[in-house]
Amino acid sequence: MNTPTILVDGAADIVHISNGDTVVTIPVRMHRRSGKRRMRPAKVETVELSSELTTLQMALVRGHRWRDMLDQGEVPSMKEIAEKENIDFSYVSRMINMTMLSPDIIEAILDDTIPDLTVEEIAIAPPDLWDEQLRKLKLHKTLQGLVRHP
């Protein structure tokens, strides 16, 4: 059985529009894993950051890297990641939880504009709904001024 695949040619592109908005085009490819369609970004060049990452940014990076390892089938489970990295299983689980955060929270973490919160406050059992995440972390009003919505 052939798996559906979408390959998009071209490089990632960022366009700044005169009204102040920014349009980001990212080439993607679709593939099927465990009977579900998954959209994965194509390989794109990354820019080296000159400053060090904050604890929350590093947690977000780890979570995405480990989730990608699971999605790509490099490892069969979070337990395997924990053994491979020689760390606790619950830590892996918390970092992967970071990938399920609302876009507003992720943007605030990446911009380093999020109020002083610990990884534990954010990553341990975050609510499924994004609005509930903001309310739980008491960030709804704080992030409204920091994050623009289309």
Number of C-alpha atoms within 10 A of each C-alpha: 3 5 11 10 14 12 11 13 10 12 13 15 10 11 10 10 9 7 6 7 11 11 11 11 12 16 18 18 17 17 17 13 12 7 8 8 13 15 13 14 13 17 12 11 8 6 6 6 7 6 6 8 13 12 12 22 19 16 23 25 18 17 23 18 15 23 23 15 16 16 16 14 11 12 16 12 14 20 16 15 21 17 11 10 11 9 12 13 15 13 17 21 20 20 26 23 21 26 20 19 21 19 12 21 22 18 16 17 20 17 12 14 14 18 13 7 11 10 17 13 11 21 23 15 13 21 18 11 11 16 13 14 20 21 12 14 14 12 16 16 10 13 18 11 8 14 15 9 6 4
